[in-house]
């Protein structure tokens, strides 16, 4: 449907030998721009849910390791880290709402959104990559709690897995967000040039992105489960 609208506006512009107006371009882009904002918020809400689940596990671990001072301190610190991440995520949701409600041109809104993504949202990406090993640690310390004692018998393997989880987690997060970032850049280019060439190509590209998106979600889940399994093995 959207592709038909783009094609119709494009053909009219060509037949009348005139530039496509800014209003026509914005008409095509508005639904996608609203969806972009929803996607950013959805990413944040998903990770906030993961953070709150981790904090619940950390809370149970604090009670479970009350007689073990080093582990107790570790669990308290990780809980505080998760809490800081959650506060930052809530702040991002607030800023996204402000951008969405801003009484500005579509071009200005997209520029603000791109700056937001490259600065504050990038910090969030790093935080969420860190949440993957933090969640894994919360799970395995809960599972392997032996009367308040937790041992890491293979520390090199253990910390190697944590590092790999962080690196691959960050990579997968960036890949998952690539379609939205690419769409913003294409819309900015089309608006500045008053054309719809990039937007036309984008419609076809999205079909391939959906397939890859499903694949990367599966990879992310397998990575988390593998990390938890390896960490459990390193303690046994």
C-alpha positions as CSV (number, residue, x, y, z in Angstrom):
1,X,0.0,0.0,0.0
2,X,2.7,2.4,1.0
3,X,4.8,1.5,-2.1
4,X,1.7,2.3,-4.3
5,X,1.4,5.8,-2.7
6,X,5.1,6.5,-3.3
7,X,4.9,5.3,-6.9
8,X,1.8,7.4,-7.5
9,X,3.4,10.6,-6.1
10,X,6.6,9.8,-8.1
11,X,4.7,9.3,-11.3
12,X,2.6,12.5,-10.9
13,X,5.8,14.5,-10.3
14,X,7.4,13.1,-13.5
15,X,4.3,13.6,-15.7
16,X,3.8,17.2,-14.5
17,X,7.5,17.8,-14.8
18,X,7.8,19.3,-11.4
19,X,9.6,18.7,-8.1
20,X,7.8,16.7,-5.5
21,X,6.6,19.0,-2.8
22,X,7.8,18.8,0.8
23,X,4.2,18.1,1.9
24,X,4.0,15.1,-0.4
25,X,7.2,13.7,0.8
26,X,6.2,14.2,4.5
27,X,2.9,12.5,3.7
28,X,4.7,9.4,2.7
29,X,7.2,9.4,5.6
30,X,4.8,10.2,8.5
31,X,3.7,6.6,9.2
32,X,7.3,5.4,9.2
33,X,8.5,8.2,11.4
34,X,5.8,7.4,14.0
35,X,6.8,3.7,13.8
36,X,10.5,4.7,14.3
37,X,9.6,6.4,17.6
38,X,7.6,3.3,18.6
39,X,10.5,1.0,17.8
40,X,13.0,3.0,19.8
41,X,10.6,3.0,22.8
42,X,9.9,-0.8,22.3
43,X,13.6,-1.5,22.5
44,X,13.9,0.4,25.7
45,X,10.8,-1.2,27.3
46,X,12.1,-4.7,26.5
47,X,15.5,-4.0,28.1
48,X,13.8,-2.3,31.1
49,X,11.9,-5.6,31.6
50,X,15.1,-7.5,31.4
51,X,16.7,-5.1,33.9
52,X,13.8,-5.5,36.4
53,X,14.0,-9.3,36.1
54,X,17.7,-9.1,36.8
55,X,17.1,-6.9,39.8
56,X,14.6,-9.4,41.2
57,X,17.2,-12.2,40.8
58,X,19.9,-10.0,42.4
59,X,17.5,-9.3,45.3
60,X,17.1,-13.0,45.9
61,X,20.9,-13.5,45.6
62,X,21.5,-10.7,48.2
63,X,19.3,-12.7,50.7
64,X,21.0,-16.0,49.6
65,X,24.6,-14.8,50.1
66,X,24.0,-12.8,53.3
67,X,26.7,-14.9,55.1
68,X,29.2,-14.5,52.3
69,X,30.5,-10.8,52.4
70,X,32.4,-10.8,49.0
71,X,29.4,-12.2,47.2
72,X,27.0,-10.0,49.1
73,X,28.9,-6.9,48.1
74,X,29.1,-8.1,44.5
75,X,25.3,-8.7,44.3
76,X,24.6,-5.3,45.9
77,X,26.9,-3.5,43.5
78,X,25.3,-5.3,40.5
79,X,21.8,-4.4,41.7
80,X,22.9,-0.7,42.0
81,X,24.3,-0.9,38.5
82,X,21.1,-2.3,37.1
83,X,19.1,0.4,39.0
84,X,21.3,3.1,37.3
85,X,20.7,1.5,33.9
86,X,16.9,1.5,34.6
87,X,16.8,5.1,35.6
88,X,18.8,6.0,32.4
89,X,16.3,4.0,30.3
90,X,13.3,5.8,31.8
91,X,15.0,9.1,31.1
92,X,15.4,8.1,27.5
93,X,11.7,7.3,27.2
94,X,11.0,10.8,28.5
95,X,13.3,12.4,25.9
96,X,11.8,10.4,23.1
97,X,8.4,11.6,24.0
98,X,9.6,15.2,24.0
99,X,11.1,14.7,20.5
100,X,7.8,13.2,19.3
101,X,5.7,16.0,20.6
102,X,8.1,18.8,19.4
103,X,6.4,21.4,17.2
104,X,9.1,21.3,14.6
105,X,9.4,20.5,10.9
106,X,9.9,16.8,10.0
107,X,13.4,17.6,8.9
108,X,14.3,19.1,12.3
109,X,12.7,16.2,14.2
110,X,14.7,13.6,12.2
111,X,18.0,15.5,12.8
112,X,17.2,15.6,16.5
113,X,16.4,11.9,16.5
114,X,19.7,11.1,14.7
115,X,21.7,13.1,17.2
116,X,19.8,11.4,20.0
117,X,20.7,8.0,18.6
118,X,24.4,8.7,18.1
119,X,24.8,10.1,21.6
120,X,22.5,9.2,24.5
121,X,21.0,6.1,22.8
122,X,24.5,4.8,22.0
123,X,25.3,4.9,25.8
124,X,22.2,2.8,26.3
125,X,23.4,0.3,23.7
126,X,26.6,-0.2,25.7
127,X,24.6,-0.5,28.9
128,X,22.4,-3.2,27.4
129,X,25.3,-5.1,26.1
130,X,26.7,-5.1,29.7
131,X,23.3,-6.3,30.9
132,X,23.7,-9.6,29.1
133,X,26.6,-10.9,31.3
134,X,25.0,-9.2,34.4
135,X,21.8,-11.2,33.8
136,X,23.8,-14.4,33.2
137,X,25.7,-13.9,36.4
138,X,22.5,-13.3,38.3
139,X,21.0,-16.6,37.0
140,X,24.0,-18.8,37.6
141,X,24.8,-17.4,41.1
142,X,21.1,-18.1,41.9
143,X,21.2,-21.6,40.5
144,X,24.7,-22.6,42.0
145,X,24.2,-21.1,45.4
146,X,25.4,-23.7,47.8
147,X,24.5,-22.5,51.3
148,X,25.8,-19.0,50.6
149,X,28.9,-20.2,48.8
150,X,29.7,-19.7,45.1
151,X,33.0,-20.8,43.5
152,X,34.5,-20.1,40.1
153,X,36.8,-23.1,39.3
154,X,37.8,-21.9,35.9
155,X,38.1,-18.1,36.1
156,X,39.7,-17.6,32.7
157,X,36.9,-19.5,31.0
158,X,34.3,-17.7,33.1
159,X,35.5,-14.1,32.4
160,X,36.2,-15.0,28.8
161,X,32.6,-16.0,28.4
162,X,31.5,-12.7,30.0
163,X,33.6,-10.7,27.6
164,X,32.3,-12.7,24.6
165,X,28.7,-12.1,25.7
166,X,29.3,-8.4,26.0
167,X,31.0,-8.1,22.5
168,X,28.5,-10.3,20.7
169,X,25.6,-8.7,22.6
170,X,26.7,-5.2,21.5
171,X,27.1,-6.4,17.9
172,X,23.7,-8.0,17.8
173,X,22.1,-4.9,19.4
174,X,23.7,-2.6,16.7
175,X,22.6,-4.9,13.9
176,X,19.0,-5.1,15.2
177,X,18.8,-1.3,15.2
178,X,20.5,-0.8,11.8
179,X,17.3,-0.7,9.8
180,X,15.8,2.1,11.9
181,X,19.0,4.2,11.7
182,X,19.3,3.6,8.0
183,X,15.7,4.7,7.5
184,X,16.3,7.9,9.4
185,X,19.3,8.7,7.2
186,X,17.5,8.0,4.0
187,X,14.5,10.1,5.0
188,X,16.8,13.0,5.9
189,X,18.6,12.7,2.5
190,X,15.2,12.6,0.6
191,X,13.8,15.6,2.6
192,X,16.9,17.7,2.0
193,X,16.9,16.9,-1.7
194,X,13.1,16.9,-2.1
195,X,13.0,13.5,-3.8
196,X,11.7,10.0,-2.9
197,X,14.4,7.9,-4.6
198,X,15.8,6.6,-1.3
199,X,12.4,6.0,0.2
200,X,11.4,3.9,-2.8
201,X,14.5,1.7,-2.4
202,X,14.0,1.4,1.3
203,X,10.6,-0.3,0.8
204,X,12.4,-3.2,-1.0
205,X,15.2,-3.3,1.5
206,X,12.8,-3.8,4.4
207,X,11.7,-7.2,3.1
208,X,15.2,-8.5,3.6
209,X,15.7,-6.8,6.9
210,X,12.7,-8.6,8.4
211,X,14.2,-12.0,7.6
212,X,17.6,-11.1,9.1
213,X,15.9,-9.6,12.1
214,X,14.3,-12.9,13.0
215,X,17.6,-14.7,12.5
216,X,19.4,-12.3,14.9
217,X,16.8,-12.6,17.6
218,X,17.3,-16.4,17.5
219,X,21.1,-15.9,17.7
220,X,20.7,-13.5,20.6
221,X,18.7,-16.0,22.6
222,X,21.1,-18.8,21.8
223,X,24.0,-16.6,22.9
224,X,22.4,-15.9,26.2
225,X,21.7,-19.5,26.9
226,X,25.1,-20.6,25.8
227,X,26.8,-18.0,28.1
228,X,24.7,-19.2,31.1
229,X,25.6,-22.9,30.3
230,X,29.3,-22.2,29.9
231,X,29.4,-20.1,33.1
232,X,27.6,-22.9,35.0
233,X,30.2,-25.4,33.6
234,X,33.1,-23.2,34.7
235,X,31.8,-23.4,38.3
236,X,31.3,-27.1,38.4
